[in-house]
Structures are given as structure tokens and as C-alpha cells.
């Protein structure tokens, strides 16, 4: 592991801002826990299918997938292969037509369950940034802290600290519309990690960026995974980017056809149930 | 930033729509306030007019549906005056009497010997002498609206009266009065030896118990009711109808205001579907999403209510200067009128905001995020 950098100190400050919350201590422990000691399943998909138009379109077909805490994995596949549907299932912004999604051993069934998970434990970075254009960078990050029982000043302080971590301390009060694509995506990353989630999902996070910005954003996300043990799921069609992940899952026509963590004979059983 | 700050920011994004919605709410609230205040003011003005005459009790025909609707034999005045505890009593016939130029003026007829003549606050001229006929004393507003001064002639119910005095009553209703001898008005209106009501002053040393006893004694005379001025107006059918109509129209007006909120928020939430999807994607609960949208409705309602308040105060300032209104009533916005209207407006606006908010909260985040 590389030597701590000034940015690492900033990130630790994010954690230190939260000692009054029981859940924060839990988060902190989770983040500093060595990966080797924490290989239990974080999230699992069990026989998940997603059909659209009354079954006319099958986006996912009987998918089984287990992601352990601390994993750094890429989901790759061609356009329309089911990558986004899969990632939607992982973060609960869509519901399976059949099958179950299990988080830390507990099946997640209701929208309230998923909302709470996204609020506390899952951060999402979208290709389209999905930021509120009329708000500043600081306010966009602050939005993700609503419902955490923090005062307005603490929300702002924490959002500012995370924005500093992603290198946007000079852009705090800029409207999103005044930021470049790379800066917008860094705001999106800051929003995704401001609650120190256990799982960070990037859905084509570099897809709309120029090469330099894409490299910076990718580096930022990998550093979160490597330095803090944050579980990272990266959806991409960029093979080079995917190759940087220790685990790669390939999806085709809604079926997982390759998972570097699972021997092929076992994988062949998927999608046939 | 908090939910209200976010609501304000969102409303400012669409200034024209927000402005029009707030204007709609303002007009609705203002109309409701003005209507209710108007109907209340009519009653208040009438009561103030009766109070200015200094009555303890007002005697009317039993079962009369309104203050214009009953008639009592004039000799009843003597019977009432004879009751122990009654200091003085005076009959009064009143009507909206047609005058020249198709206008009607509230005209009161008092007996020559009535104590009420002695209480007229004359600005100029005099009151009728005993036996003097076809003379009139005008309230200042009546004199102004009829364009009459001392010595002028005035046509009432087909008879000609000479103006002999101008009275400066303080209440709006009394300022618009025309006072004439009772006999003249009885004759002109074919109500010979009849009065509409009897004013009664009671010995106030006896307190409420004495007032109650006198009241019972008067009612024992048969076919009459004795009430305080407030009771008379509370039981008046015309005022009840006026109040009911005003309330109904006000409810419709406020409901239209709520519809404005609903329309504005339905459109806003449709346009902001993706944004709502973002809120859901970062873990906002349904309750928070609903609260954020309802907050916009409440903020719009708050501004609309302030605007409505200003409209109603403007009405209160302008109406008295409109002769056909200002001569009869004074519009006074009152806390007892404002608070219920504002509460109703907020309640209806929240209901109006709940529908789009509920619809937004039902969205599947992935679907919402796909919207452009």
C-alpha cells in the first residue's frame, strides 16, 4: 500500500466528522478493516431476472452473482447486454421480475429497505452525472446527507471535506453548469462517497469524459477501492479499464458468461435454471 | 440548504409559472378574504348602527325571518314602556325607500316624541318639531350621495320631504340614513300604525338579571321577541344566507387556488422526473421526496397568501371610496376572518401538492433516471 497522501488525511477527516453516529463507527471500522479478514458476501443476486414489456424483452436471465466486501470488479459487456440492468439490481433502483437481492445476508424486498441502503451503504456514480444543475457542487453533495440527522453546518462541512478530497475545493460554490465534465463527475463521486458507503458502483463513470478526465476519475475510484477497502463495482465497455480490476464479470444477452472469480463449469450452470 | 431552500430554488427555476401560480393563489385567497370580510362587515356595520342608537333591547315580531320582515302594532310601544325597569321605548319603521334617480335609501321613521330624535348628532340644522310633517334629517353620507343640503327637497316613496338637518353619525350604516317622522313613512308605505321594531332602554342598575326579567316581560306581551342587537343579527335569515353564500364562494375561490398549486406541481414534477429519480438514487425516502414537493406547494401558498392579504387590504382601502359600497358598509379585514381562510388555503394547497408528490414518490428510480 502506498504512503498516505494529503488527500488520505482529508478522507480520514470525513470519517472523523462522524463519531457521534453509531452507524459512523460501524462504517469507519468497515473501511479500515483489512480486506483479508472481510471476505463475507456483501451483496448477492440469486436467480435474478428482469423482464420488460410483459416478458417480451429479457434484460437479465436468472443471474447469480456474489460480491464480497472489498471486491474490486468490472462488469463488461456490449451495449444492450444487460450491464445497466444488472447494476440497477445491485443498487436497488430497479426491482427484479424474479429472484432475490441479498445484502449482508438479508434479502432486500421493499423500496424503503433499498432507500436506506442507498442512503447509508451504496454510492452510485452515473455516466450522465445525474447532478442537479441549479445547485452548486457543495449543495449537490449535501443532498446525499439529508436524512442522516446532521445539522446544516455539519452537512456543509462534510460535503466540503469530500469535495476537497476529490480536488474540487476551489469549486465548492460553483453551479454544476459551470463545471467541466471531469469536474462534474468528481462531484458525482464526492456525492457517492460522502456517506462512506460500503459499495461504490460506477455505471460507465468515464463514458462521457475526455481521456484525461477519464483517467483521473478512474484513478480516484480505484484509490478509494485500494486505500479504503471500499467495494467497487465498475460497469464499463472499456476493456482497458476493466482489466485494472482484479475481478471481471462479462455479461451477454442478460446472462453472465464469464466471471474470473468462478470456474467456468460452475458458471455454465447459470442462466439454465 | 434545507428542503425549503431547495423548494425556493426550484420555484425560481420557473419564474413565470411560479409567478402565475402565486398570483392565482393570491387572487383566490384575496377574493375569499374580501368576500368573508364583506359579509362580516355588513353584519358588523348594521350592529354598530344599532349600537350607536344606544339600545339595550330590540323588540321585533316573533318569527320574523329578518329585520325588515316583521311588523308590530304601534300601540305595543306604550305597553312596553309601561313595564317595570324599562326606562324608555320608541317605535321605528324602516325600509329601503325609493328616491329620485332609481336609488333606494335606508329610511327610518320615528314618532315626533321619540327620545331617538334627541340623540341625533346634528352637524347642522335641526330635528323635526312635534307635529311637523314631510321633513327629513339626512346622514352625512346620504346627503352627499343624494346631493342634498339644508332646505333642499327630497323625494321619498313618492312624497316630497324638505331637508331640515344633517347628522354626523359615526357608523357607516347610520351615516347613510334618512330620518323622517313616523307618521309620514307609515302613510307613504301603507303601514299605518305599524312599526318594524321597538328600541328599548332598560334601567342598567339591575344588571343582567334585570335585563332578562324585562326581556321576559316584553315577550309575555305576546307575538314579539326581545333581543340584544347581536342576537337579532345572528338570527337574521338574510345575514345567514349572505354568510352561507360568502362561505361557499370563498371555499370555491380557495379550492381554485389549490388547483393552481396542483397544476403547477404536476407540471413541475413531470418536468423534473429525472431529478426525482436522482433523489431516490441517492437514498431519499419516499417521505422526504413527498415532503420536498409539498414544501414547494407550501412555499407557493405562503407567497400567495401574502399576496391575497395585500389584495384584501387593498379592497378594504378602496371599497369605502366606491359610493354604492362605502355608503352602506365598511370592509374591515379581521383576524377572525383571516386566520381560518389562511388555514383553509394552506390545507387545500397541501392537498393539492400531495397528488403530484405521491405520484413522484411512486416512480421507480431507474425509470425516472431514463427520462430526459
Boltz contact constraints between the chains, C-beta under 6 A:
constraints:
  - contact:
      token1: [A, 88]
      token2: [B, 366]
      max_distance: 6.0
  - contact:
      token1: [A, 93]
      token2: [B, 281]
      max_distance: 6.0
  - contact:
      token1: [A, 93]
      token2: [B, 365]
      max_distance: 6.0
  - contact:
      token1: [A, 93]
      token2: [B, 366]
      max_distance: 6.0
  - contact:
      token1: [A, 94]
      token2: [B, 366]
      max_distance: 6.0
  - contact:
      token1: [A, 115]
      token2: [B, 283]
      max_distance: 6.0
  - contact:
      token1: [A, 115]
      token2: [B, 285]
      max_distance: 6.0
  - contact:
      token1: [A, 118]
      token2: [B, 283]
      max_distance: 6.0
  - contact:
      token1: [A, 119]
      token2: [B, 283]
      max_distance: 6.0
  - contact:
      token1: [A, 124]
      token2: [B, 281]
      max_distance: 6.0
  - contact:
      token1: [A, 130]
      token2: [B, 278]
      max_distance: 6.0
  - contact:
      token1: [A, 134]
      token2: [B, 9]
      max_distance: 6.0
  - contact:
      token1: [A, 134]
      token2: [B, 13]
      max_distance: 6.0
  - contact:
      token1: [A, 139]
      token2: [B, 1]
      max_distance: 6.0
  - contact:
      token1: [A, 142]
      token2: [B, 1]
      max_distance: 6.0
  - contact:
      token1: [A, 144]
      token2: [B, 282]
      max_distance: 6.0
  - contact:
      token1: [A, 147]
      token2: [B, 288]
      max_distance: 6.0
